Amino acid sequence: MGTATVAIGPAYEQLAAELDRWAEERDLSGAMLLTRGGETLLRACIGYADRANRLPVTPDTSFQLASVTKMFNAVTVADLVREGALTFDARVVDLLPPERRPSTLLPEVSVHHLLCHQSGIADYCEEDEDSPAYLEDYGALWETTPSYSMLRPADFLPLFGDLPPYRPPGEEYQYCNAGYVLLALVVEELTGRPFPEVVQERVFDRAGMSGSGFFRFDEARPDVAVGYLPREDPTQPWRSNIFRSPVIGGGDGGSYSTADDLDRFLRAYADGTLLGDLTEVMLQPHSDAGDGFHMGYSALSWPDGRWGHGGGDPGVEVFVHRWPEDDVNLVVLLNMEGQLVAVRDAMVEALRA
């Protein structure tokens, strides 16, 4: 059930053995990839993409990405900036008609504020545990709102469009999913095309990400991992996440990709293939996220110099990191919950060794 296809050096061989052991002891399931300078240091394909049919995870398996999708959204917006279709300082009220934006949106909110999570707008799924609107279980949203009805970014507006803002824009960092829904609406308004099509053309195709896209839950596709919810005990059957997430991804999450495609994305992002001279602007710190972390335009910078993004939805956990000084990329894609931090930390420890 666990297969490490590449492990170069004792530290990575030990890590591969540990991941295989976690597959047996913890039901670990997913794809992990470490590369340096384009060379694969570790590739592990662990567990099952489809537990019912015992289909194993392979290098070609695409996983749900949750909020890592925000990086694709930000790159798409920046590409439109590069074309002159808008500026980072553009006011959102000048870009979206009243029926396609929150009724409570303050006129001072700019594209910049949305990108670096300083908009101050109310979120439909609040991730700040100190907020009175904090929602611990994202999947609970779809118990009252049919997940199959969430087809376009505009479908999310009723969830937050009439909520009062938390504060004026620019005052402080607060992670906001709704802000990236608005960015997707801006992309659609400026291009006249569905958001997934624009991302496909400007990000996935340009970066050579052939296994990536916005796939519907109800599409019959090969090489797509099913996300599985946690079980209370091993005697219970596995349940998929099909009723716990929107039927198709959008501006704030839900696209699919493979480990290799994400490695290609990180390199195409870093070397300027996607955004040219705007790359530095995207990665520079725009918000203080606390404890030595800073948010750029969707990419989070860590105190040790790495940048990237994480994501989690019911049945999904994801991390992508890049250490620019060492030309190292790390990708973790899990179609389960509860193991991400342990896997990432073990990979970082092996990398440092």
C-alpha positions in Angstrom: 0.0 0.0 0.0 3.0 2.3 0.5 5.4 2.9 -2.3 8.4 5.2 -2.3 9.4 5.4 -6.0 12.5 7.7 -5.4 14.6 8.2 -2.2 18.1 9.6 -2.7 20.4 9.3 0.3 20.1 7.8 3.8 17.9 10.6 5.2 15.3 10.2 2.5 15.4 6.4 2.5 14.7 6.6 6.2 11.8 9.0 5.6 10.4 6.8 2.9 10.4 3.9 5.3 8.7 6.0 7.9 6.0 7.1 5.4 5.3 3.5 4.5 5.0 2.6 8.2 2.5 5.5 8.7 0.4 4.0 5.8 0.1 0.8 7.8 -0.3 2.3 11.3 -2.1 5.6 10.5 -3.9 5.0 7.2 -1.7 7.7 5.6 -2.7 8.3 2.0 -1.3 10.8 -0.4 1.6 12.0 -2.6 4.8 13.7 -1.3 7.6 15.2 -3.4 10.9 16.9 -2.6 13.1 18.4 -5.4 16.3 20.4 -5.5 17.3 22.2 -8.7 14.9 20.1 -10.6 16.3 16.8 -9.3 13.9 14.6 -7.4 15.2 13.8 -3.9 12.1 12.0 -2.6 8.9 10.9 -4.3 6.4 8.9 -2.2 3.0 7.6 -3.4 1.2 6.3 -0.3 -2.1 4.6 0.2 -5.2 4.7 -2.0 -6.6 7.3 -4.3 -9.9 5.2 -4.2 -10.3 3.1 -1.2 -13.4 1.3 -2.4 -11.7 0.0 -5.5 -8.2 -0.2 -3.9 -6.7 2.0 -6.5 -3.3 3.2 -5.3 -1.9 6.7 -5.4 0.5 7.1 -8.3 2.5 10.1 -9.6 -0.3 10.8 -12.0 -3.0 11.2 -9.2 -4.6 14.6 -9.0 -5.6 15.8 -5.5 -8.0 18.5 -4.3 -5.9 21.5 -3.3 -8.2 23.5 -1.0 -6.7 27.0 -0.5 -3.5 26.4 -2.4 -5.9 27.4 -5.3 -5.6 31.0 -4.0 -2.1 31.1 -5.5 -3.5 30.4 -9.0 -6.1 33.1 -8.5 -3.5 35.6 -7.4 -1.2 34.8 -10.4 -4.2 35.2 -12.8 -5.1 38.6 -11.3 -1.4 39.7 -11.6 -1.3 38.6 -15.2 -4.3 40.9 -15.9 -2.4 43.7 -14.1 0.6 43.0 -16.3 -1.7 43.4 -19.4 -3.0 46.7 -18.1 -6.5 45.5 -17.5 -6.4 46.8 -13.9 -3.9 47.9 -11.2 -3.3 46.5 -7.7 -4.6 49.7 -6.3 -7.8 49.6 -8.2 -11.0 49.9 -6.1 -13.2 46.8 -6.2 -16.3 49.0 -6.5 -15.0 50.3 -9.7 -14.4 46.8 -11.1 -17.6 45.0 -10.1 -21.2 46.1 -10.7 -23.4 46.4 -7.6 -25.1 43.0 -8.2 -21.7 41.2 -8.3 -20.2 42.6 -5.1 -21.2 42.7 -1.4 -23.8 45.4 -0.6 -21.7 46.3 2.4 -18.4 46.7 0.5 -16.5 49.8 1.5 -15.3 51.9 -1.4 -11.8 52.0 -0.1 -11.2 48.2 -0.5 -8.7 47.6 -3.3 -7.4 44.6 -5.2 -4.2 44.9 -3.1 -6.3 44.5 0.1 -8.0 41.4 -1.2 -4.7 39.8 -2.3 -2.9 40.2 1.0 -5.9 39.6 3.3 -6.2 43.2 4.6 -9.7 43.9 3.1 -11.6 43.8 6.4 -14.6 42.3 4.7 -16.7 39.7 6.5 -15.9 36.1 5.5 -18.4 33.4 4.7 -16.1 30.8 6.4 -14.2 32.5 9.2 -10.8 30.8 9.9 -9.8 33.2 12.7 -10.4 31.2 16.0 -10.7 34.5 17.9 -13.5 35.7 15.7 -17.1 35.3 17.0 -17.9 34.1 13.4 -15.3 31.3 13.5 -16.5 28.2 11.8 -14.6 25.1 12.8 -16.1 22.7 10.2 -16.2 24.1 6.7 -18.3 21.1 5.7 -21.1 22.3 7.9 -21.9 25.1 5.5 -23.2 22.6 3.0 -25.7 21.1 5.4 -28.0 24.1 4.8 -26.7 25.3 1.4 -26.7 22.6 -1.3 -23.0 22.1 -2.3 -24.1 21.1 -5.8 -25.5 24.6 -6.3 -22.1 26.3 -5.9 -21.1 26.5 -9.5 -19.7 30.0 -10.0 -18.0 32.6 -7.8 -21.3 34.7 -7.8 -23.0 31.7 -6.1 -21.1 32.5 -2.9 -22.2 36.1 -2.6 -25.4 35.3 -0.7 -23.2 33.8 2.1 -21.4 37.0 2.9 -22.7 39.8 0.7 -24.9 41.5 3.3 -22.6 41.0 6.3 -21.0 44.2 7.8 -17.3 44.6 7.4 -15.0 43.8 10.3 -13.0 47.0 9.9 -11.8 49.5 7.3 -9.3 48.0 4.8 -5.5 48.2 5.4 -5.6 48.1 9.2 -4.6 44.5 9.8 -4.1 41.0 8.3 -7.0 38.6 8.6 -7.2 35.6 6.3 -10.3 35.8 4.2 -11.8 33.3 1.8 -14.5 35.7 0.6 -11.8 38.1 -0.6 -10.6 35.6 -3.1 -14.2 34.9 -4.2 -14.3 38.6 -5.1 -11.0 38.4 -7.0 -12.5 35.5 -9.0 -15.5 37.8 -9.8 -13.1 40.5 -10.9 -11.3 38.0 -13.2 -14.7 37.0 -14.8 -15.8 40.7 -15.1 -12.6 41.7 -16.9 -12.3 38.7 -19.2 -15.9 37.9 -19.8 -15.1 34.2 -19.3 -15.7 31.7 -16.5 -13.0 31.8 -13.8 -11.7 28.2 -14.3 -11.2 28.7 -18.0 -9.0 31.8 -17.4 -6.9 30.1 -14.8 -6.5 27.1 -17.1 -5.1 29.3 -19.8 -3.0 31.7 -17.8 -1.6 29.4 -15.2 -2.0 25.6 -15.8 -1.3 25.7 -19.6 1.5 28.2 -19.3 3.2 26.3 -16.5 2.8 22.9 -18.2 0.4 21.6 -15.6 -1.3 19.0 -17.7 -2.8 17.1 -14.7 -4.4 20.2 -13.2 -7.8 21.8 -13.4 -11.2 22.6 -11.8 -12.8 19.2 -11.8 -16.4 18.6 -10.7 -17.1 16.0 -8.0 -19.7 14.3 -10.2 -17.4 13.9 -13.2 -16.0 10.5 -14.0 -12.3 11.2 -14.3 -9.3 8.8 -14.1 -6.4 9.5 -11.8 -8.4 11.7 -9.3 -8.1 11.0 -5.6 -11.2 10.8 -3.5 -11.1 12.8 -0.3 -12.0 10.8 2.9 -13.4 12.1 6.1 -11.9 11.0 9.5 -13.3 7.9 11.1 -14.1 7.8 14.8 -12.9 4.2 15.0 -11.4 1.7 12.5 -14.5 -0.4 12.4 -16.5 2.3 10.6 -16.6 2.6 6.8 -14.7 5.3 5.0 -16.9 8.2 3.9 -16.0 10.5 1.0 -16.2 14.3 1.2 -18.6 14.6 -1.7 -21.2 16.4 0.4 -18.8 18.5 2.4 -17.4 20.8 -0.3 -18.7 22.7 -3.3 -19.2 20.6 -6.4 -16.5 22.6 -8.2 -13.7 24.8 -7.0 -13.5 28.5 -7.4 -11.5 31.6 -6.4 -10.7 30.6 -2.8 -10.2 26.8 -3.2 -11.0 23.5 -4.7 -8.9 23.1 -7.8 -7.0 19.8 -8.5 -3.3 19.1 -9.3 -0.6 16.5 -9.1 2.6 16.7 -7.1 4.7 17.1 -10.3 2.4 19.9 -11.6 2.8 21.8 -8.3 6.6 21.5 -8.6 6.3 22.9 -12.1 4.1 25.7 -10.8 6.6 26.7 -8.1 9.4 26.8 -10.6 7.4 28.7 -13.3 6.3 31.2 -10.6 9.9 31.6 -9.2 11.7 31.9 -12.6 9.3 34.5 -14.0 7.7 32.3 -16.6 4.2 33.2 -15.2 4.6 36.8 -14.3 8.0 38.1 -15.4 9.0 41.3 -13.5 5.9 41.1 -11.3 7.2 38.0 -9.5 9.1 40.1 -7.0 6.1 42.2 -6.3 4.0 39.1 -5.7 6.4 37.6 -3.2 7.4 40.6 -1.2 5.7 41.0 2.2 2.5 43.1 2.1 0.9 42.0 5.4 2.4 41.1 8.8 0.8 37.8 9.6 2.5 37.6 13.0 5.2 35.4 14.6 7.7 36.3 11.8 5.3 35.3 9.0 4.4 37.7 6.2 1.8 37.5 3.4 2.6 38.5 -0.1 0.0 38.4 -2.8 -1.3 34.9 -1.8 2.1 33.5 -1.0 3.0 33.2 2.7 6.7 33.8 3.7 8.1 31.8 6.6 10.8 33.0 9.1 13.3 30.5 7.6 13.0 32.0 4.1 10.6 29.6 2.4 7.4 30.7 0.8 4.2 28.9 -0.3 0.7 28.1 0.9 -1.3 25.4 2.7 -4.8 24.2 2.4 -7.4 22.1 4.2 -10.9 21.1 3.4 -13.0 18.1 4.6 -11.0 15.1 3.5 -8.1 17.2 2.1 -4.8 18.5 3.5 -2.1 20.2 1.3 1.2 22.0 1.6 3.5 23.5 -1.0 6.7 25.3 0.0 9.7 26.7 -1.8 13.1 27.6 -0.4 14.4 30.0 -3.0 18.0 30.1 -1.8 18.4 26.4 -2.1 16.1 25.9 -5.1 14.1 23.3 -3.1 10.4 22.6 -3.5 8.3 20.6 -1.1 4.8 19.2 -2.0 2.5 17.3 0.3 -1.0 16.2 -1.0 -3.2 14.1 1.2 -6.7 12.8 0.6 -7.4 12.5 4.3 -7.1 14.6 7.4 -4.9 14.7 10.5 -1.5 13.8 9.1 -0.3 16.9 7.2 1.9 18.6 9.8 3.6 15.4 10.8 4.4 14.5 7.2 5.6 18.0 6.4 7.8 18.3 9.5 9.3 14.8 8.8 10.1 16.0 5.2 11.7 19.2 6.4 13.7 17.3 9.0 15.1 15.0 6.3 15.8 18.0 4.1 17.8 19.7 6.8 19.7 16.4 7.5 
